[in-house]
Amino acid sequence: MREAQDMESEARDGAAASDPALKMRARTVSVYYGDTQAVKDVSLDLRTDVVTALIGPSGCGKSTILRSFNRMNDTISSCSVRGEILLDGQSIFEDTMDVVELRARVGMVFQKPNPFPKSIYENVAYGPRIHGLARKGAELDAIVEQSLRRAGLWDEVKDRLQHSAMALSGGQQQRLCIARTVAVDPEVILMDEPCSALDPIATAKIEELIHDLRGRYAIAIVTHNMQQAARVSQRTGFFYLGELIEFGETSEIFTNPHEARTNDYITGRYG
């Protein structure tokens, strides 16, 4: 039995090594809240060379599966996760997997901007400081600037880094949260409806940012906005009643879905 497990693990590692763009794999993942099953046997991959969008009606399980990728569901006492989720071929549920380290490697941007009640600088510097990524002030300054540049925010805030982050607009706060996420050099960025509280101009900036970040990080975005999914992603998964009904190329999902339920949702018959 042990030999079979070792062979299976070596095969997984070999597949991951031969496909460096593949960062995370979920296999037959089910999530329960008490006795209620919210996600049913979901399997999908997250890759650095594409943005993955998860769509579906409210309450269909798309945010729940997203939160499973960095074990945010651990914070809910009634929640349990079954199945396998791998990061670079290693199970995120292993005893040797440090959850704090996991959440640095797999960052998350939430629906509502949640900057710390600190300065703009301290919001970005917080993660690198506690993870020991910078030993000197100059190194920290460089990380803050680079992160704000990647988030498309540097030119707007470079002259007021010591001002409160709470004084920024909603769109700026969300980009600051993205800068805070990339500051710890993650491998995966999870976005849970990051534009739902933003106006169209701010939304366009976030979408442009997602496009710019593609290839550097594996990005997964949950969105209720099908037009947004079509604009920003290259692969899309459609969820319904806790099941992943269809997963494939975004252009295929939106123009030629294979499942009737996907077509019904895309064409507005429910949702």
Beta strands, then each sheet from edge to edge (+ up, - down):
strand 1: 22-33
strand 2: 36-47
strand 3: 51-55
strand 4: 79-87
strand 5: 90-91
strand 6: 106-109
strand 7: 188-192
strand 8: 218-222
strand 9: 235-240
strand 10: 243-249
sheet 1: 2+ 1- 4+ 5-
sheet 2: 6+ 7+ 8+ 3+ 9+ 10-
end
